[in-house]
Amino acid sequence: MRRAWVISTGTELTLGQTVDTNSAWIAQRLAALGVRTERHVTVADELRAICDVLREATRHADLVVLSGGLGPTDDDLTRQAFADVSGRPLTLHAASLEQVRAFFSERGREMPEPNRVQALLPESAEAIRNQTGTAPGIAMQIGGALCIALPGVPSELMQMFESDVAPRVAADAGGRVLLSRKLNCTGRGESEIGALIRDLMQRGRNPEVGTTAASGIIGVRLNAEADSSEQAQRLLDETEADVRRRLGDLIFGHDDETLAEAVGRLLRQARRTVSTAESCTGGLIGKLLTDIAGSSDYFVGSAVTYSNQAKQRLLNVPADVIAGHGAVSAETASAMAAGARAVLASDYAISATGIAGPSGGSAAKPVGLVFIGLATPKTVRAHELQLGATSGRVMVRLRAAQAALNLLRLELLGSRRR
Amino acid sequence: MRRAWVISTGTELTLGQTVDTNSAWIAQRLAALGVRTERHVTVADELRAICDVLREATRHADLVVLSGGLGPTDDDLTRQAFADVSGRPLTLHAASLEQVRAFFSERGREMPEPNRVQALLPESAEAIRNQTGTAPGIAMQIGGALCIALPGVPSELMQMFESDVAPRVAADAGGRVLLSRKLNCTGRGESEIGALIRDLMQRGRNPEVGTTAASGIIGVRLNAEADSSEQAQRLLDETEADVRRRLGDLIFGHDDETLAEAVGRLLRQARRTVSTAESCTGGLIGKLLTDIAGSSDYFVGSAVTYSNQAKQRLLNVPADVIAGHGAVSAETASAMAAGARAVLASDYAISATGIAGPSGGSAAKPVGLVFIGLATPKTVRAHELQLGATSGRVMVRLRAAQAALNLLRLELLGSRRR
């Protein structure tokens, strides 16, 4: 099998009341098995809509995996859609009826009559056993496509996919494998990073290389197709090495690794500790660092000093520095970092002070102006960032926190090389 | 407009590496505007695939909203797809080019050459202004459908939807109105809150009443359908009053109002200030309080004291309190709150100390055990929470932060009544 469509059904999905996570999960598992998903489609709990998309899918794909609509109530229409599109009438499947009954009797209950319909399958279809719920799945050939229906409950869907669908797909996939890797970058925009690897991003290349941007982090994705995992891994290794040569320290981690995790890893390796002094970020940098289990090994604490008085009382920022240069200044950022390092007795300290907006800006100090500071065992310095008056408060704060973490990351990398 | 298709593009989506949350968000907003989404489709970053689905969508829907593929790199193909399907060539849109340039110049940078393509639009298309990023959106009629393209970055997509797409759709929706309202609750579980309003949740009632649970906040949703906004508003008002009578102080706010915003509103009304003393929450409470613009009016600062030494140095927690009762204890939580209130000179202070996990627990003090403290002008007290050893680090920290904020909220409500 080479081309899959993944279908989900549910009016709560089409109306957007629930986010569909099943389709991404199925597509990811199919990719690992070497089958590329070409399209995801979501339709409401309406027989015609389900029939329409199922018919289209069997014309374009050779594997169709549908989730949802196998429950016992009147808005569960997947069984009927499979029957209508295949032209095979629904008939009672004795073994499935036994399993539905057993599900209830194991829990000391009689099977409610409505659940009986869950044992109906189109003639000639195979039932997929559900070990954790009542609805059996359906597997049947319709036209040129193997069509699979699974329940929408994620835990049931996953169990049935692993125990039944994955072996079928693997047996048929003929050995092709699709493996992925992601390199996470910060410090430059998507277009600048794209320009550095433009030739690798050309269509038809294997591995396929693409970029994504989310919350200030640029991801470089590599997707390799090959006849074996080993071969796919080797292709990924080669391209990753090439991307790393070009992007160097712009890359801070891979796959799901966050910037704070990368900083934590470097601190742990260097056996150093960090504290933070935060004004505009309001505690976000400490929050990001402590999102990571075990961060108490290297994170000492933060002084979140929103008011000028707090800057003086918690961090010993001299009143004349604030009076002379302003709370949003390189001098205050430096004094905050130095103060946190001294008061909290850490090896490094990072600071952020700025104007997150939407108000509080001026011509000289517009919204989006942020100073980040870094105190190391040897020096204290500050950098000015202009994060844009229209970026919005959330983004200004997040970018400021990322820039402060990245400043520390580059310092730790540099001191490792020295 | 009555029937919409929502399309998302991205190979990271079709391969299941990223869960598509944009489509659900768009569909939910369209529903609120009276337009029902019939189908969601996701395709890869391939020109033919995007053109195919766009063409299909224009045949079946009268509104098509597509997200993704407007970036500056070669795998951003939505502009070209709109041009190909509409038969209108891409031309440079001068105002958009100015806006892309301005985005960079506000940040003190030259526009990188690749970003120039973001100002290309099919002839006769309208540009949708992007206030927080570089990619303008596209609005154009193709066949019988109004087709909209928005960037995939959720914050940009949301801003552009609200400022441009929503008004277009609202102007066209005509007739029936579907209005929604949400009451946000904390302090009890979803089933307990559901039990208090069970009769209102019956099917077929107008307004429809339902509950949702997300990140520890229980939302009570009211959806009213009527021939006019006034009528829908009146229906909502009546049911809201009924729900409020039953749930009382469990309700902290409505619609998008966060718990931290509700606390901020009460502090502002009372002209009081707050500081926080955080251990397991790592700065999260301060971060939540300062997510809100203008929070400097009532938020002084936080002492994030992860290590015992930091608790002593920043907050003057006596060493013998930590030695005698442990860092995770009611006594330490109280001493932290009292210390923050004194050191940061605020009217109130809230604290949290606990075991976020996954490691660090013991039989006597399991993962999920958290003490929250509250210091007021008159008293200091602490509460014990058991947030569950299997809830996970993220949820333990979030629930602890919410409980601390809610403790302060109830105190402020109580002192207002006294």
Interface residues (C-beta under 8 A of the other chain):
Chain A: L13 T14 L15 G16 Q17 T18 V19 D20 T21 S23 A24 W25 I26 A27 Q28 R29 L30 A31 R36 T37 E38 R39 H40 V41 T42 V43 A44 A49 V53 L178 S180 K182 G189 E190 S191 E192 G194 A195 R198 M201 Q202 R203 E208 G210 T211 T212 A213 A214 R221 N223 S275 T276 E278 T281 G282 G283 L284 I285 G286 K287 L289 T290 D291 A293 G294 S295 S296 F299 V300 G301 S302 A303 V304 T305 Y306 S307 Q309 A310 R313 L314 V343 L344 A345 A356 G357 P358 S359 G360 G368 Q386 L387 G388 A389 T390 S391 G392 R393 V394 M395 R397
Chain B: G10 T11 E12 L13 T14 L15 G16 Q17 T18 V19 D20 T21 S23 A24 W25 I26 A27 Q28 R29 L30 A31 R36 T37 E38 R39 H40 V41 T42 V43 A44 D45 A49 V53 G71 P72 T73 D74 D75 F103 E106 R107 G108 P112 E113 P114 N115 Q131 T132 V153 S155 Q159 T212 S275 T276 E278 T281 G282 G283 L284 I285 G286 K287 L289 T290 D291 A293 G294 S295 S296 F299 V300 G301 S302 A303 V304 T305 Y306 S307 Q309 A310 R313 L314 V343 L344 A345 A356 G357 P358 S359 R393 V394 R397
